[in-house]
């Protein structure tokens, strides 16, 4: 997933950085906005070996279709474009749902497109946090990153690193 994955990777990095800044006025007043709802969903998602294995297969299949279908990557990039900032989960799902050949691969690996987007954001957020933490050891854990998922990705770092590299092609 060439540019779409890079957009997701950048969105993940931005999300990690964004959750470290002071909460918005809406959050301070206890109002759950779209970004904080997404942050909570990303935080609460639990990675498992089974989910990672199925995600590896789905991401590999999606990457193959994108490489083998001229113009599909450009169409997906255009649909995923959000000039207002990082996409919400719902925006990313809506963009992906327009491509039945990709949805079919995702569903054949046991994910809804919603869960596929969530696990993508989880992996990218945690992976980015771990990478940044290596150079900034005092970096606090962002609210969208759960300690359990950090431990899981650290334990499976070689697999996740290969997966992130595949998705960044």
C-alpha positions in Angstrom: 0.0 0.0 0.0 2.2 2.7 -1.3 0.9 6.2 -0.5 -2.2 5.1 1.4 0.0 3.2 3.8 2.4 6.2 4.1 -0.6 8.4 4.8 -1.6 5.9 7.5 1.9 5.8 8.8 2.1 9.6 8.9 -1.4 9.7 10.4 -0.2 7.3 13.1 2.8 9.4 13.9 0.7 12.5 14.0 -1.8 10.8 16.2 0.9 9.8 18.6 2.2 13.3 18.8 -1.3 14.8 18.9 -2.4 12.8 21.9 0.6 14.1 23.9 -0.6 17.8 23.7 -3.0 19.4 26.1 -6.6 18.2 25.8 -9.0 20.4 23.8 -11.7 22.5 25.4 -14.3 19.9 24.5 -12.3 17.2 26.3 -11.7 19.4 29.3 -15.5 19.8 29.6 -15.9 16.0 29.4 -17.4 16.0 25.8 -16.2 13.0 23.8 -15.4 14.3 20.3 -14.6 12.1 17.3 -10.8 12.3 17.8 -11.1 11.3 21.5 -13.5 8.5 20.7 -11.1 7.2 18.0 -8.2 7.6 20.6 -10.2 5.5 23.1 -11.0 2.8 20.5 -7.4 2.6 19.4 -6.2 2.4 23.0 -8.7 -0.2 24.0 -8.1 -2.5 21.0 -6.1 -5.6 22.2 -3.5 -7.1 19.8 -3.1 -10.8 19.8 -1.0 -13.3 17.9 -4.0 -14.5 15.9 -5.0 -10.9 15.0 -1.4 -10.1 13.9 -1.2 -13.2 11.8 -4.5 -12.5 10.1 -3.5 -8.8 9.6 -0.2 -9.9 8.0 -2.2 -12.0 5.5 -4.7 -9.3 4.8 -2.1 -6.5 4.4 -0.1 -8.7 2.1 -3.2 -9.4 0.0 -4.1 -5.8 -0.1 -0.6 -4.8 -1.1 -0.6 -7.4 -3.9 -3.9 -6.1 -5.3 -2.6 -2.6 -5.2 0.6 -3.5 -7.1 -1.3 -5.6 -9.7 -4.1 -3.1 -10.4 -3.0 -0.1 -12.3 -4.5 3.1 -11.0 -6.0 1.6 -7.9 -3.4 3.1 -5.6 -4.0 6.5 -7.0 -7.8 6.2 -6.6 -7.4 5.0 -3.0 -5.0 7.9 -2.3 -7.6 10.4 -3.6 -10.4 8.9 -1.6 -8.3 8.8 1.5 -7.2 12.4 1.2 -8.2 14.5 4.1 -6.9 18.1 4.0 -8.3 18.9 7.4 -5.8 16.6 9.2 -5.5 13.0 10.0 -8.5 10.8 9.0 -10.8 9.6 11.6 -11.5 5.8 11.7 -14.9 6.4 10.0 -13.3 8.5 7.2 -10.7 5.8 6.6 -13.3 3.0 6.6 -15.5 5.0 4.1 -12.5 5.4 1.7 -11.6 1.7 1.9 -15.2 0.5 1.6 -15.3 1.9 -2.0 -13.0 -0.9 -3.2 -14.7 -4.3 -3.1 -11.6 -6.2 -4.2 -9.8 -4.9 -1.1 -12.8 -5.3 1.2 -13.0 -9.0 0.1 -9.4 -9.6 1.1 -9.9 -8.0 4.4 -13.1 -9.9 5.2 -11.6 -13.2 4.0 -9.0 -12.8 6.8 -11.7 -12.3 9.4 -11.8 -8.5 9.7 -14.4 -5.9 9.0 -13.0 -2.9 7.3 -13.5 -1.0 10.5 -11.4 -3.4 12.5 -8.8 -3.5 9.8 -8.4 0.3 10.0 -8.4 0.2 13.8 -5.7 -2.5 13.9 -3.7 -0.5 11.3 -3.9 2.6 13.5 -3.0 0.6 16.6 0.1 -1.0 15.0 1.3 2.3 13.5 0.7 4.3 16.8 2.5 1.7 19.0 5.3 1.1 16.4 5.9 4.9 16.2 5.8 5.3 19.9 8.4 2.5 20.4 10.6 4.0 17.7 10.5 7.5 19.1 11.0 6.1 22.7 14.3 4.6 21.6 15.7 8.1 21.1 13.6 9.8 23.7 13.5 7.4 26.7 11.5 9.9 28.9 8.7 10.1 26.3 5.4 9.6 28.1 3.0 7.0 26.8 0.4 8.7 24.7 -3.3 8.1 25.7 -4.0 6.2 22.5 -1.2 3.7 23.2 -1.9 0.9 25.7 0.9 -0.7 27.8 -0.3 -4.2 26.8 0.0 -3.4 23.1 3.5 -1.9 23.6 4.5 -5.1 25.3 2.9 -7.2 22.5 4.6 -5.3 19.7 8.0 -5.3 21.5 7.6 -9.1 21.8 6.8 -9.4 18.1 8.9 -6.5 16.9 10.6 -8.3 14.0 7.2 -9.4 12.6 5.7 -5.9 13.0 8.7 -4.2 11.6 8.5 -6.4 8.4 4.8 -5.6 8.3 5.3 -1.9 8.5 8.0 -2.0 5.8 5.6 -4.0 3.6 2.8 -1.5 4.1 5.2 1.4 3.4 6.1 0.1 -0.1 
